[in-house]
Amino acid sequence: MMKDWKKIIVLAVVLVVFIGAFVFLSNIKDTQNSDQTDTDSEERLLNIDREEIKSITLKHGQEELVFNKEEVEVESEVTDEEGNTKTVTQKKEIWTNSDFRVDESKINNIALSAEITTITRTIDEDPQNLAAYGLDDPIVVSILMKDGSSHYIEIGGQTPTQDSYYARRSGDRTVYTISKYRGEIFSYGKFDIMSKNLYEKDEVTAEDITALTFTRNGEKIFASAYDTSSSKWYINWPLEVEVDVMEFPKFIEWLSGVNVAEYIEKNPSDLSEYGLDKPSYVFDFVLDGKEYSIKLGSKNEDDTRYYAQLNDEPTVFAVSSSSLNFVDSPLIDLISRFIFIPNIADVEKLVIEMDGRVDTLLINANNEDKSKEEFFFNGRKMETDKEVSLFRGYYQGAIGIIADRLDFEAKPEGKAEIRLTYTMKEAKPDKVVVVELIPTNDGYGYYLVKNGEYFGFVMGKRQLDKDHGINTLYKKLIDGLAESSSE
């Protein structure tokens, strides 16, 4: 008998747990569903078809926002069954506002909510004190249909439990409640509806940007432009040089992908509150043929966003700081620091004068057919693969002369301590290019000069003796040739 009672108790406990789990999961499901759609079994606040809406007006106190549905022609590319792509023009309905670009998804949310929002409770059929429901000064959503009829919804405050909003509808004094989710959609303000896209062009790529000037803490750091003939970016101030292909593109990629994280304030009385009276960073650039300027001020309290402004527009917004770790990069990290780096196949002769010796490298490199290559070092032909490799290494040391410091104020004087004279197979644009290393006054290293022109490049003397430095690679070549001669 005792065993039977134990079985009954166990079964009862299991049943209670099952019922509790069922109720818990049902509540979760109901909560999720309430955030998505209202059920068809409840009475709808309005009886309209959102596809037939012509305009929506939102009134917040003295502010009135009007959104009109307009039909426009949109070009798009389609691919047929044979793989051929062509551009077609299609008609599309979009939401517009005369004062700002619209995030259409937000207006579509309002239109959808106007169609499907249902009444959750009837509160007061003859209200005497609208202020008790926040309906003495409500948010008004006015809807004009294509057939000329109109409707409106008044949104008041939240209920004491904060899970619903008080609301009224056109032609009805009764106060109802609607779901919090729908109430928040009807309560959208201007900043909620403004497009988060900064540019007039919706889909921007890095290729759309063709020029950039960057200023940091009031100091102009560089000016740059994209050269279509070479398909490369160049810094053109404070020196003329190719950009570094790893670091510089971070600027362009950020500009092409940045959008508004949050709108903060329109016409602020004090820009210094956002660090925008003296911006930390300014990007002046050309995108799709139009000039833009983005200013970044200070960060917010948790350092996750920068306050920003676009052009001369009075609205302050915020952008994410997570992808802006490149803005404090020194200029030298953004440029190609090689003084001259020709492909070996473009050079027919290189004369290296340093340490009291003169080395002559005759070059007949062929990238397409290695069997046709010939290399001579001081009149000696490189016969073995090892000798060719050592010869190429010495050449790499020569073209690997690279700046590690910038000094635009210096005026190099005196005799070059190292001279590299390149004779090119073709003049592009120069047939002969002379690179000279002139000692710096402080003993640090050398000013790098190309064809008599100083660009601001300085190289430390220690670079010559590093693993890939010209001195190290010269010694490897000499030792290797000596070893070959003794065999």
C-alpha positions, 0 to 999 in steps of 0.5 A, a space after each residue: 500500500 505504501 508503495 502505491 502511495 509513493 507512486 501516486 505522489 511521484 506522478 502528482 509531482 511530475 504532473 505539476 512540473 509538466 503543467 508549470 512548464 506548459 504555462 511558462 512556455 505558453 506565456 513566452 509564446 504569447 509574449 513573442 506573438 504580441 511583439 509580432 502581430 495582433 490576432 485576427 480574433 480581436 477587434 482592430 482599432 482601424 478597419 483599413 488596408 495599408 496598401 491603400 494609404 496615401 499619406 501619414 501625418 504624425 503630430 507631436 505637440 507643435 511638430 508635424 511630420 507628413 509622409 507621402 507615398 509616391 510612385 517612382 521609377 527604379 532601375 535594376 539589373 536582372 539576369 535571364 536564363 542564358 546569363 545575360 544581364 540587362 537593366 530594367 526600369 520598374 515602378 515602385 512606391 516609396 515614402 517621402 518627406 519634403 524635409 529629410 530622407 526617410 527610413 522607409 521601414 519605419 513608415 511601413 511599420 506605422 502603416 502595418 500597425 495602423 492596419 493590424 493593431 487590435 484593442 486589448 482592453 476597453 478602459 473608459 467609454 465616456 472619459 471625463 479626464 483625458 489627462 489621466 490617460 495622457 490623451 489631453 495632448 496626445 500623439 496623433 497619427 492621421 491617415 489619408 487613404 487613396 479614396 479620400 477617406 481619413 482616419 486618425 489614432 490618438 496615442 496617450 501614455 503607458 498604463 501603470 503596468 507599462 505593458 500597454 498604451 492608452 489610445 483612441 480612434 477617429 469617431 470614438 470617444 472611448 479610451 482603449 489600450 493597445 499593445 506596448 509594441 504597437 504604441 511605441 511604433 505609433 510614437 515614432 519621432 523625427 529622429 526615429 524615422 530619419 534615414 540612417 544613411 548619410 549619403 544621397 546614394 543608397 548603396 555606396 562602395 569604396 570605388 565611389 570615393 575619389 578624394 580625401 583630405 584628413 584633419 586631426 585635432 585641427 592639423 591637416 594630416 594629408 590630402 589624397 586622390 584616386 588616380 584612374 589611369 593607374 587605379 591607385 590612391 596617392 597622397 598628394 600633400 604634404 608629399 606625393 607618394 603612393 599610399 600603403 595598401 594595407 593601412 590607407 584603405 581603412 579610411 576609404 572603407 569606413 567612409 563608404 560604410 559608415 551610417 548613423 547609429 543614433 540621432 542626438 540633437 538638432 541645433 544644439 546651443 553648445 557644440 562643445 558639449 559634443 566636442 564638435 566646436 573643435 572636432 577631433 577628426 575631419 574627413 573632407 571627401 568626394 563621393 560620387 562627384 559630390 563633396 562631403 565633410 564628416 566631423 567627429 567630436 568627443 566620445 560618449 560616456 562609455 566610449 562606444 560612439 563618437 558624436 558627429 556632424 555631416 557637412 554644415 547640417 545642424 543635427 548632431 548624431 553618433 557613429 560607432 567607434 569600434 571601426 575607427 581605430 585607424 584615425 590616430 595612425 601616423 602619416 608614415 604608416 599610411 604611405 608607401 615608404 619605398 624611395 624607389 621600388 622597380 620590378 627587376 624585369 623593368 631594370 637593365 642595369 643597377 650601379 651601387 656606390 657605397 663603402 668605397 666600392 662600385 658594384 655593377 649589376 647587369 640584369 636581363 630578367 624575364 618574368 615569363 620565361 626564367 630560362 632566358 634570364 641572365 644576370 651579371 655581377 661586376 662582370 661575372 655571370 650568375 651560373 647556378 640557381 643559388 647564385 641567381 638567388 643571391 644576386 636577386 637578394 642583393 637587388 632586393 636589398 637595394 630596392 628595399 631602402 625604406 623610410 622610417 621617419 618623415 622630416 619635411 623641414 629638412 634641407 639635405 646638404 652634402 655628399 651622398 654616402 650611398 648612391 644607386 643608379 638604375 637604368 630602366 629598359 623603358 623610360 617610365 617616365 625616366 630612363 635613369 633614376 638615381 637614389 642618393 642617401 645623404 647623411 642627416 645632421 644628427 647622425 640618425 641615418 640618411 635623407 632619401 633623395 630621388 633624382 635630386 628631389 627630397 620628399 621628406 623621407 628619412 631612413 635610420 642607418 641601422 636599416 642597412 644591417 638588418 636581415 633584409 638590409 642591403 649590407 647583409 644581402 651584399 655579404 651573403 652574395 659575396 660569401 656565396 660567390 666565394 664558396 662557388 669559386 672554391 668548389 
